[in-house]
């Protein structure tokens, strides 16, 4: 369990900014469960989900870098949540799976040329004697734009993407699990992403894209 409490290159739990953010948003929780739930919502809603933000540089995937940018995609936000939890003495690790996302935007799907998101990331938290999954990726505003139920987390049950949106349409399905990791296996994940959607990494136009705006426009 010590590995799930330690600082790593990516999960830099002792960085001053991580320390300040964690202490602020753990609030006055008296139990690990209360602090974990508070931190989940802080990362979910205060860090904007942006799938156009994936960059090859390792340094950009450190939890402190994600916090400084105020945005990130699913893996980046999972890394940040893990760092915040470890900062508070709560064991945390990273989980990965390939998922099919049926609520993609047209522009992102054109860049990826698929609706299969490889190495989708979430955080696993050890609470009350068991590991539970927490997925802080989609912030509340984005969920409203997509007409998707925001994903809640109570610290007792796995929190993964709802299979259906508010209209009953299929939202996301998990198709392949990659397991759990004490730190981000960035080289492995990046290689898989580059192979799955090379066009995404060949264009810089995505850097100026606003995923929230795209989602709102397409669901009008």
N, C-alpha and C positions, 0 to 999 in steps of 0.2 A: 504493500500500500504506500510505502514511502515514495515510490516513483511517481505516484499520482498526487503527491503533495509538493514535489520539488519544482524548482525553477529549471527551465530548459531554454534553449536558444529561442524558440518561438513563443513558448509560454513563459514569458519573462514576468512572473508574478510579483517580483520585488521592485520593479521599476516604479519610481516615485509617482508617475501619473496613474499607473494601475492601482497603486496603493491608495491614492486619494480617491479615485473613482469607486473602488471597492468599498472603502470605508463609508463614503457618502451614501451609496445606494444599497448597502446591506442594511442601512437604516438602524433601527434599534432592535433588530431581531435577536431573540434570546436563544434560539436553537439553530442548528445547521439548516434545518428545513426552511425556517422562516427567512434566513439570510439568503439561501439558495434561490428561493422563489423571488425575492426582491431583486436579486442580481439578474435573474433571467429576464424579468420585465425591463430592467434598465438597459440591458444589451439589446433586447428585441426592439425597443421603441426609440431609444436615443441614438442608436447607430443605424443609419439608413442602409437598407439592402440595395446593393447595386451590382448586378451580375456583369456589368461592363468594366468592373474594377480589377479583374484578374490580371496580375502582372507577373512576369517570370522571376523578378528579383526576390531573393529570399528575405532580405531585410524588410520588405514591404508586408510580409506576412507575420511579422512579430506582433504580439498582442498590443504592445505599446504603440506601434505604427498604425494599427487598425484604429485604435482609440484616437490617435492624433488626427487621422483623416475623417473620422466621424462617419465612415461608411465602409462597406465591404460586402463580399458575397458570402454564401453560407459557411464555407470553411473558415474564412477570416473571422466571422462573428462567433463561430464555435470555439476558435482559439482564444478569442478575447474572453468569452464566458468562462472557459477553463482556467485562464489566468486569474480572473476575479475570484473564482471559487477557491482556488488554491491559496490565494492571498489571505482568504478568511479561514484557512485551515480545513477546508472541505475537500475531500479527495475528488478529483475530476480527471477525465481522460477524453480522448477523441474517438468518435465512431464514424465510419464511412460506408456509403452504399451507392450503387448506381440507381438512379430513379428516372422514371418517365414523367416529365412535366407537361401536362396537357393545357396549362394556362400560360404558355409562353407568349411573348409579343411577336408580331410578324417580323420585326427588324432583328431581334435577337435570334430568332429561329433561322433567319436567312444567313446570319453570320455563323451560326453553329452547324447549320445544315442537318439538324436532327432535333428531336425532342427528348433525347436521352442525355441526362446530365450525369457524367461519370464522376465518381468520387465526391458525391454530395456529402457535406459534413454536418455533424451534430455533436453535442457534448453529452457525455455520460457522467452522472453524478452519483456518488455513494452516499445514500441517505437512509437512515433508520435500518441499517443492516443489509441493504440491497442496492444494486446499480439501477438507476432509472435514466432514460434518455430525455434530453431537453433540446429542442430545435429552435433557436432564437433568430432564425434567418429573416422572416418577413415581418417588417415593422407594421404597426397598426394602420398607418396611412396608406401603405401599399396594399394591404389586405382590403381596405375600403375601396380603393381604385379597381381592384380585381374582382370585387364582389365575392370575396373569400372570407370564411370565418377565421378570425385571428386565432392562432394556436395558443392555447392556454397551458399553464404548467402549475401543478399543485405540489410537486415534489414527491408524490406517492406512486404515480403511474407514468409510463412512457408517454412522452409528448412528441409525436411525429406528425407529419402533414396529414390533414384530414383528406380522406379519399374523395370527397365530393365538395363542390363549392355551394354557395347559398342557393343556387338554382337547381341543384341536384346533378350538375355536370361533373364528370370525373376530373379530379384536380391533380393528384400525384400518386404514383405507385412505385413501390420499391421492387427492384428486379434482381438485385445482386448485392450481397453484403460483403464488405471487405474486412470487417473485424474492428478491434479496438487497439488504440495506440497511446502510449504515454507522452509522445510528442508528435508533431506534425510530420508525416513522411512526405515532405514536399517534393523531393526529386521524383518519387514514384507517382504521386498524384499529378504533378505537372506533365510528366511524360505521357500519362494516360490521357490527359486533356488535350495535349498537342496532337496526339494521334487521332482522337475522336473528332475534334473540330479545328483543323489547321487554319481555316480561313479566319477564324476569330483572332488568332494571334498574328495574322499577316496584315491586318488593317489597324490603323490608329484612329479611324473615324469613330470607333465605338467610345473612345475616351470622352467625347463631347455629348454622348447620348444620355438622355434622362429617362431612366426606366420607369419611374413613377408616372411621368407625363405620358409616356407611351401606353402604359396600362390603363390610365384614366381615359385616354382618347379612344382606345380600342373597345372599351366596355360601355361607351356611351349608348 
